[in-house]
């Protein structure tokens, strides 16, 4: 996986951790996250995901109109908990649509 990411980042040889981190910093989405305008968001991810660190999920906590649901004992494929995910989505969606309608 690291070689694939390194190639996508433009490296022609496996980058060191420092080189990867420097390149990641250039692509920071922090300015977007710092804005206080967004559509309603539901963030669902496995709490034990090895590909998307929990910090990358929790960074959305506290944002306006945002619900963050890390699934305990779940890895990258949250679909392994499909009944729980579906229930969460089906509960959240009508509320999100209603609040979007009120905001119009």
DSSP file (Angstrom, degrees, kcal/mol; ACC not computed):
  #  RESIDUE AA STRUCTURE BP1 BP2  ACC     N-H-->O    O-->H-N    N-H-->O    O-->H-N    TCO  KAPPA ALPHA  PHI   PSI    X-CA   Y-CA   Z-CA
    1    1 A X     >        0   0    0      0, 0.0     4,-2.4     0, 0.0     5,-0.2   0.000 360.0 360.0 360.0 -40.6    0.0    0.0    0.0
    2    2 A X  H  >  +     0   0    0      1,-0.2     4,-2.7     2,-0.2    13,-0.2   0.883 360.0  50.8 -61.7 -38.1    2.8    2.4    0.8
    3    3 A X  H  > S+     0   0    0      2,-0.2     4,-2.5     1,-0.2    -1,-0.2   0.892 109.3  50.4 -66.9 -38.6    4.3    2.0   -2.7
    4    4 A X  H  > S+     0   0    0      2,-0.2     4,-2.3     1,-0.2    -2,-0.2   0.926 113.6  44.9 -63.8 -44.4    1.0    2.7   -4.3
    5    5 A X  H  X S+     0   0    0     -4,-2.4     4,-1.8     2,-0.2    -2,-0.2   0.914 111.9  52.7 -65.7 -42.7    0.5    5.8   -2.3
    6    6 A X  H  <>S+     0   0    0     -4,-2.7     5,-2.6    -5,-0.2     4,-0.2   0.904 110.4  47.8 -59.2 -42.2    4.1    6.9   -3.0
    7    7 A X  H ><5S+     0   0    0     -4,-2.5     3,-1.7     1,-0.2    -1,-0.2   0.920 110.2  51.5 -64.8 -43.6    3.6    6.4   -6.7
    8    8 A X  H 3<5S+     0   0    0     -4,-2.3    -1,-0.2     1,-0.3    -2,-0.2   0.805 106.6  55.4 -63.8 -28.2    0.3    8.4   -6.6
    9    9 A X  T 3<5S-     0   0    0     -4,-1.8    -1,-0.3    -5,-0.2    -2,-0.2   0.466 125.7-102.2 -84.0  -1.3    2.2   11.2   -4.8
   10   10 A X  T < 5S+     0   0    0     -3,-1.7     2,-0.3     1,-0.3    -3,-0.2   0.540  73.1 141.8  96.6   7.5    4.7   11.4   -7.6
   11   11 A X      < -     0   0    0     -5,-2.6    -1,-0.3    -6,-0.2    -2,-0.1  -0.611  38.4-160.6 -81.5 142.9    7.7    9.5   -6.1
   12   12 A X  S    S+     0   0    0     -2,-0.3     2,-0.3     2,-0.1    -1,-0.1   0.369  80.9  33.1-102.2   3.3    9.7    7.2   -8.4
   13   13 A X  S    S-     0   0    0     -7,-0.1     2,-0.1   -10,-0.0    -1,-0.1  -0.961 110.8 -71.9-146.8 158.5   11.1    5.3   -5.5
   14   14 A X        -     0   0    0     -2,-0.3     2,-0.1     1,-0.1   -11,-0.1  -0.338  56.9-134.6 -56.1 122.3    9.7    4.3   -2.1
   15   15 A X        -     0   0    0    -13,-0.2     2,-0.1    -2,-0.1    -9,-0.1  -0.408  14.2-113.8 -77.9 155.1    9.6    7.6   -0.1
   16   16 A X     >  -     0   0    0     -2,-0.1     4,-2.5     1,-0.1     5,-0.2  -0.353  33.8-103.4 -75.2 167.0   10.8    7.8    3.5
   17   17 A X  H  > S+     0   0    0      1,-0.2     4,-2.5     2,-0.2     5,-0.2   0.889 124.3  52.1 -59.1 -39.2    8.2    8.6    6.2
   18   18 A X  H  > S+     0   0    0      2,-0.2     4,-2.3     1,-0.2    -1,-0.2   0.905 108.9  49.3 -65.9 -41.5    9.5   12.1    6.3
   19   19 A X  H  > S+     0   0    0      2,-0.2     4,-2.0     1,-0.2    -2,-0.2   0.913 112.4  48.4 -63.8 -42.1    9.1   12.6    2.6
   20   20 A X  H  X S+     0   0    0     -4,-2.5     4,-2.8     1,-0.2    -2,-0.2   0.935 111.3  49.5 -62.4 -45.9    5.6   11.2    2.7
   21   21 A X  H  X S+     0   0    0     -4,-2.5     4,-2.2     1,-0.2    -2,-0.2   0.887 109.7  51.5 -63.3 -38.7    4.6   13.5    5.6
   22   22 A X  H  X S+     0   0    0     -4,-2.3     4,-1.1     2,-0.2    -1,-0.2   0.908 112.3  46.5 -63.4 -41.1    6.1   16.6    3.8
   23   23 A X  H  X S+     0   0    0     -4,-2.0     4,-0.7     1,-0.2     3,-0.3   0.897 110.4  52.8 -68.7 -40.0    4.0   15.7    0.7
   24   24 A X  H >< S+     0   0    0     -4,-2.8     3,-1.3     1,-0.2    -1,-0.2   0.905 103.6  57.6 -60.2 -40.9    0.9   15.1    2.8
   25   25 A X  H >< S+     0   0    0     -4,-2.2     3,-1.3     1,-0.3    -1,-0.2   0.842 100.2  58.2 -60.4 -33.5    1.3   18.5    4.4
   26   26 A X  H 3< S+     0   0    0     -4,-1.1    -1,-0.3    -3,-0.3    -2,-0.2   0.753 107.7  47.8 -66.2 -23.6    1.2   20.1    1.0
   27   27 A X  T << S+     0   0    0     -3,-1.3    -1,-0.3    -4,-0.7    -2,-0.2   0.073  81.3 153.2-105.5  23.0   -2.3   18.6    0.4
   28   28 A X    <   -     0   0    0     -3,-1.3     3,-0.3     1,-0.1     4,-0.1  -0.243  33.9-163.7 -59.4 136.2   -3.8   19.6    3.7
   29   29 A X    >>  +     0   0    0      1,-0.2     4,-2.1     2,-0.1     3,-0.9   0.258  59.4 113.0 -98.3   8.7   -7.6   19.9    3.8
   30   30 A X  H 3> S+     0   0    0      1,-0.3     4,-2.1     2,-0.2     5,-0.2   0.870  70.0  57.3 -52.1 -43.6   -7.4   21.9    7.0
   31   31 A X  H 34 S+     0   0    0     -3,-0.3     4,-0.5     1,-0.2    -1,-0.3   0.881 109.2  46.6 -58.2 -35.0   -8.6   25.1    5.5
   32   32 A X  H X4 S+     0   0    0     -3,-0.9     3,-1.0     1,-0.2    -1,-0.2   0.900 111.5  50.6 -70.7 -40.2  -11.7   23.4    4.3
   33   33 A X  H 3< S+     0   0    0     -4,-2.1    -2,-0.2     1,-0.2    -1,-0.2   0.800 104.5  59.1 -67.4 -27.8  -12.3   21.8    7.7
   34   34 A X  T 3< S+     0   0    0     -4,-2.1    -1,-0.2    -5,-0.2    -2,-0.2   0.626  84.7  99.0 -78.3 -12.3  -11.9   25.1    9.4
   35   35 A X    <   -     0   0    0     -3,-1.0     2,-0.3    -4,-0.5    -3,-0.0  -0.477  69.9-142.0 -72.8 146.1  -14.8   26.6    7.4
   36   36 A X  S    S+     0   0    0     -2,-0.1     2,-0.3    27,-0.1    -1,-0.1  -0.372  72.3  88.4-105.2  53.7  -18.1   26.7    9.3
   37   37 A X        +     0   0    0     -2,-0.3     2,-0.3     2,-0.0    -2,-0.1  -0.930  46.3 130.9-148.5 123.8  -20.3   25.9    6.3
   38   38 A X        -     0   0    0     -2,-0.3     2,-0.1     3,-0.0     3,-0.1  -0.980  52.8-103.1-163.5 157.3  -21.2   22.4    5.2
   39   39 A X        -     0   0    0     -2,-0.3    -2,-0.0     1,-0.2    57,-0.0  -0.432  64.9 -73.1 -73.9 160.5  -24.2   20.3    4.2
   40   40 A X        -     0   0    0     56,-0.2     2,-0.4    -2,-0.1    26,-0.2  -0.331  60.4-161.9 -54.9 137.1  -25.4   17.9    6.9
   41   41 A X  E     -a   66   0A   0     24,-2.5    26,-2.5    23,-0.1     2,-0.5  -0.974  21.1-164.4-129.4 140.2  -23.0   15.0    7.1
   42   42 A X  E     -a   67   0A   0     -2,-0.4     2,-0.6    24,-0.2    26,-0.2  -0.988  14.0-165.0-118.3 118.2  -23.1   11.6    8.6
   43   43 A X  E     +a   68   0A   0     24,-3.1    26,-3.7    -2,-0.5     2,-0.5  -0.919  11.6 174.0-108.8 115.2  -19.7   10.1    9.1
   44   44 A X  E     +a   69   0A   0     -2,-0.6     2,-0.3    24,-0.2    26,-0.2  -0.986  11.6 147.4-122.4 128.0  -19.6    6.3    9.7
   45   45 A X  E     -a   70   0A   0     24,-1.4    26,-3.0    -2,-0.5     2,-0.2  -0.991  51.6 -92.8-155.6 152.7  -16.4    4.3    9.9
   46   46 A X  E >   -a   71   0A   0     29,-0.4     3,-1.5    -2,-0.3    26,-0.2  -0.490  28.3-140.3 -65.8 131.8  -15.0    1.3   11.6
   47   47 A X  T 3  S+     0   0    0     24,-2.9     7,-0.2     1,-0.3    28,-0.2   0.738 103.8  46.3 -65.7 -22.0  -13.3    2.3   14.8
   48   48 A X  T 3  S+     0   0    0     26,-2.9    28,-0.3    23,-0.5    -1,-0.3   0.030  78.5 146.7-109.0  25.9  -10.5   -0.2   14.1
   49   49 A X    <   -     0   0    0     -3,-1.5     5,-0.2    26,-0.4    26,-0.1  -0.455  32.8-164.7 -65.7 125.8  -10.0    0.8   10.4
   50   50 A X  S    S+     0   0    0     -2,-0.2     3,-0.2     1,-0.1    -1,-0.2   0.619  87.4  46.7 -87.1 -12.9   -6.3    0.3    9.5
   51   51 A X  S    S+     0   0    0      1,-0.3     2,-0.6     2,-0.0    -1,-0.1   0.759 116.5  39.8 -99.1 -29.9   -6.6    2.3    6.3
   52   52 A X  S    S-     0   0    0     -6,-0.1    -1,-0.3     3,-0.0    -3,-0.2  -0.908  90.0-136.0-120.2 100.7   -8.6    5.4    7.6
   53   53 A X    >>  -     0   0    0     -2,-0.6     3,-1.3    -3,-0.2     4,-0.8  -0.179  18.9-116.8 -57.9 147.8   -7.2    6.3   11.1
   54   54 A X  H >> S+     0   0    0      1,-0.3     4,-3.0    -7,-0.2     3,-0.9   0.833 114.5  63.2 -55.9 -34.1   -9.8    7.1   13.7
   55   55 A X  H 3> S+     0   0    0      1,-0.3     4,-1.5     2,-0.2    -1,-0.3   0.877  97.3  56.9 -58.3 -37.1   -8.4   10.6   13.9
   56   56 A X  H <4 S+     0   0    0     -3,-1.3    -1,-0.3     1,-0.2    -2,-0.2   0.734 113.0  41.0 -69.1 -20.7   -9.5   11.1   10.3
   57   57 A X  H X< S+     0   0    0     -3,-0.9     3,-1.4    -4,-0.8    -2,-0.2   0.867 114.1  50.2 -86.9 -45.8  -13.0   10.2   11.2
   58   58 A X  H >< S+     0   0    0     -4,-3.0     3,-2.0     1,-0.3    -2,-0.2   0.653  87.5  83.9 -70.9 -15.4  -13.1   12.1   14.5
   59   59 A X  T 3< S+     0   0    0     -4,-1.5    -1,-0.3     1,-0.3    -2,-0.1   0.736  87.1  58.2 -59.9 -20.6  -11.8   15.3   13.0
   60   60 A X  T X  S+     0   0    0     -3,-1.4     3,-1.8    -4,-0.1    -1,-0.3   0.575  78.2 117.0 -86.4  -9.7  -15.5   16.0   12.0
   61   61 A X  T <  S+     0   0    0     -3,-2.0     3,-0.1     1,-0.2     6,-0.1  -0.312  76.4  22.9 -59.9 139.2  -16.8   15.9   15.6
   62   62 A X  T 3  S+     0   0    0      1,-0.3    -1,-0.2     4,-0.3     2,-0.1   0.333  88.5 133.5  88.0  -7.9  -18.3   19.2   16.7
   63   63 A X    X   -     0   0    0     -3,-1.8     3,-1.2     1,-0.1    -1,-0.3  -0.483  68.0 -93.4 -74.2 148.5  -19.0   20.5   13.2
   64   64 A X  T 3  S+     0   0    0      1,-0.3   -23,-0.1    -2,-0.1    -1,-0.1  -0.314 106.4   4.6 -58.4 139.3  -22.4   22.0   12.6
   65   65 A X  T 3  S+     0   0    0      1,-0.2   -24,-2.5   -25,-0.1     2,-0.4   0.818 103.2 127.6  54.9  36.9  -25.0   19.5   11.2
   66   66 A X  E <   -a   41   0A   0     -3,-1.2     2,-0.5   -26,-0.2    -4,-0.3  -0.984  40.7-168.9-130.3 134.0  -22.6   16.6   11.5
   67   67 A X  E     -a   42   0A   0    -26,-2.5   -24,-3.1    -2,-0.4     2,-0.5  -0.985   8.5-160.9-119.2 128.1  -23.0   13.2   13.2
   68   68 A X  E     -a   43   0A   0     -2,-0.5     2,-0.5   -26,-0.2   -24,-0.2  -0.946   9.4-179.7-112.7 123.8  -19.9   11.0   13.7
   69   69 A X  E     -a   44   0A   0    -26,-3.7   -24,-1.4    -2,-0.5     2,-0.4  -0.802   5.8-171.1-126.3  88.7  -20.5    7.3   14.3
   70   70 A X  E     -a   45   0A   0     -2,-0.5     2,-0.7   -26,-0.2   -24,-0.2  -0.678  23.6-134.8 -76.0 130.7  -17.3    5.2   14.8
   71   71 A X  E >   -a   46   0A   0    -26,-3.0   -24,-2.9    -2,-0.4     3,-0.9  -0.773  18.2-130.7 -90.1 115.3  -18.4    1.5   14.8
   72   72 A X  T 3  S+     0   0    0     -2,-0.7     3,-0.1     1,-0.2    -1,-0.0  -0.280  86.9  14.0 -62.9 148.6  -16.7   -0.4   17.6
   73   73 A X  T 3  S+     0   0    0      1,-0.2     2,-0.4   -27,-0.0    -1,-0.2   0.819 102.2 118.9  57.2  34.8  -15.0   -3.7   16.7
   74   74 A X    <   -     0   0    0     -3,-0.9   -26,-2.9   -29,-0.1   -25,-0.2  -0.995  45.0-162.2-133.0 137.4  -15.2   -2.9   13.0
   75   75 A X        -     0   0    0     -2,-0.4   -29,-0.4     2,-0.3   -26,-0.4   0.231  56.6 -46.9 -92.5-142.9  -12.4   -2.5   10.5
   76   76 A X  S    S+     0   0    0    -28,-0.3     2,-1.2     1,-0.2   -30,-0.2   0.804 122.4  66.8 -66.6 -32.4  -12.3   -0.9    7.1
   77   77 A X    >   +     0   0    0      1,-0.2     3,-2.1   -32,-0.1    -2,-0.3  -0.694  56.8 177.3 -96.9  87.8  -15.4   -2.5    5.8
   78   78 A X  G >  S+     0   0    0     -2,-1.2     3,-2.3     1,-0.3     7,-0.2   0.687  70.8  82.2 -62.2 -16.8  -18.2   -1.0    7.9
   79   79 A X  G >  S+     0   0    0      1,-0.3     3,-1.6     2,-0.1    -1,-0.3   0.685  71.1  78.0 -63.7 -16.0  -20.6   -3.1    5.7
   80   80 A X  G <  S+     0   0    0     -3,-2.1    -1,-0.3     1,-0.3    -2,-0.2   0.701  98.7  44.3 -64.7 -16.1  -19.8   -6.0    8.0
   81   81 A X  G X> S+     0   0    0     -3,-2.3     4,-2.5    -4,-0.1     3,-0.6  -0.272  77.6 148.8-116.0  43.4  -22.2   -4.3   10.4
   82   82 A X  H <>  +     0   0    0     -3,-1.6     4,-3.3     1,-0.2     5,-0.3   0.843  66.2  53.1 -51.9 -45.6  -24.8   -3.5    7.7
   83   83 A X  H 3> S+     0   0    0      1,-0.2     4,-2.1     2,-0.2    -1,-0.2   0.923 113.9  43.7 -58.9 -41.3  -27.9   -3.7   10.0
   84   84 A X  H <> S+     0   0    0     -3,-0.6     4,-2.1     2,-0.2    -2,-0.2   0.913 116.1  47.4 -68.4 -42.3  -26.4   -1.2   12.4
   85   85 A X  H  X S+     0   0    0     -4,-2.5     4,-2.6    -7,-0.2     5,-0.2   0.942 112.7  48.6 -63.7 -47.8  -25.2    1.1    9.6
   86   86 A X  H  X S+     0   0    0     -4,-3.3     4,-2.9     1,-0.2     5,-0.2   0.906 111.1  50.5 -60.0 -42.6  -28.5    0.9    7.8
   87   87 A X  H  X S+     0   0    0     -4,-2.1     4,-1.7    -5,-0.3    -1,-0.2   0.914 111.2  48.6 -61.7 -43.3  -30.4    1.7   11.0
   88   88 A X  H  X S+     0   0    0     -4,-2.1     4,-2.3     2,-0.2    -2,-0.2   0.924 114.3  45.5 -63.0 -45.5  -28.1    4.7   11.7
   89   89 A X  H  X S+     0   0    0     -4,-2.6     4,-2.8     1,-0.2    -2,-0.2   0.927 112.5  50.0 -64.5 -45.5  -28.5    6.0    8.1
   90   90 A X  H  X S+     0   0    0     -4,-2.9     4,-0.6    -5,-0.2    -1,-0.2   0.777 114.0  46.1 -68.1 -25.4  -32.3    5.6    8.1
   91   91 A X  H  X S+     0   0    0     -4,-1.7     4,-0.7    -5,-0.2    -1,-0.2   0.879 117.6  42.8 -77.5 -41.5  -32.6    7.4   11.4
   92   92 A X  H  X S+     0   0    0     -4,-2.3     4,-2.5    -5,-0.2     5,-0.2   0.877 101.9  67.3 -74.3 -39.9  -30.3   10.2   10.4
   93   93 A X  H  X S+     0   0    0     -4,-2.8     4,-2.7     1,-0.2     5,-0.2   0.885  99.2  46.3 -57.7 -50.6  -31.6   10.9    6.9
   94   94 A X  H  X S+     0   0    0     -4,-0.6     4,-2.3     1,-0.2    -1,-0.2   0.903 114.7  49.1 -61.1 -37.9  -35.1   12.2    7.6
   95   95 A X  H  X S+     0   0    0     -4,-0.7     4,-2.4     2,-0.2    -1,-0.2   0.911 112.1  48.4 -65.4 -41.1  -33.7   14.5   10.3
   96   96 A X  H  X S+     0   0    0     -4,-2.5     4,-2.1     2,-0.2    -2,-0.2   0.914 112.6  47.9 -65.9 -42.3  -31.0   15.8    7.9
   97   97 A X  H  X S+     0   0    0     -4,-2.7     4,-2.0    -5,-0.2    -1,-0.2   0.893 111.6  50.7 -65.5 -38.6  -33.5   16.4    5.1
   98   98 A X  H  X S+     0   0    0     -4,-2.3     4,-2.0    -5,-0.2    -2,-0.2   0.914 111.3  47.1 -64.9 -43.0  -35.8   18.2    7.5
   99   99 A X  H  X S+     0   0    0     -4,-2.4     4,-1.7     1,-0.2    -1,-0.2   0.854 111.2  52.2 -69.4 -32.7  -33.1   20.5    8.8
  100  100 A X  H  X S+     0   0    0     -4,-2.1     4,-0.8     2,-0.2    -1,-0.2   0.877 109.1  50.5 -67.6 -36.7  -32.0   21.2    5.2
  101  101 A X  H >< S+     0   0    0     -4,-2.0     3,-0.5     1,-0.2    -2,-0.2   0.894 109.4  50.0 -67.4 -40.4  -35.5   22.2    4.3
  102  102 A X  H 3< S+     0   0    0     -4,-2.0    -1,-0.2     1,-0.2    -2,-0.2   0.868 107.1  55.8 -64.9 -37.2  -35.8   24.5    7.3
  103  103 A X  H 3<        0   0    0     -4,-1.7    -1,-0.2     1,-0.3    -2,-0.2   0.714 360.0 360.0 -70.6 -20.4  -32.5   26.2    6.3
  104  104 A X    <<        0   0    0     -4,-0.8    -1,-0.3    -3,-0.5    -2,-0.2   0.510 360.0 360.0 -71.7 360.0  -33.8   27.0    2.9
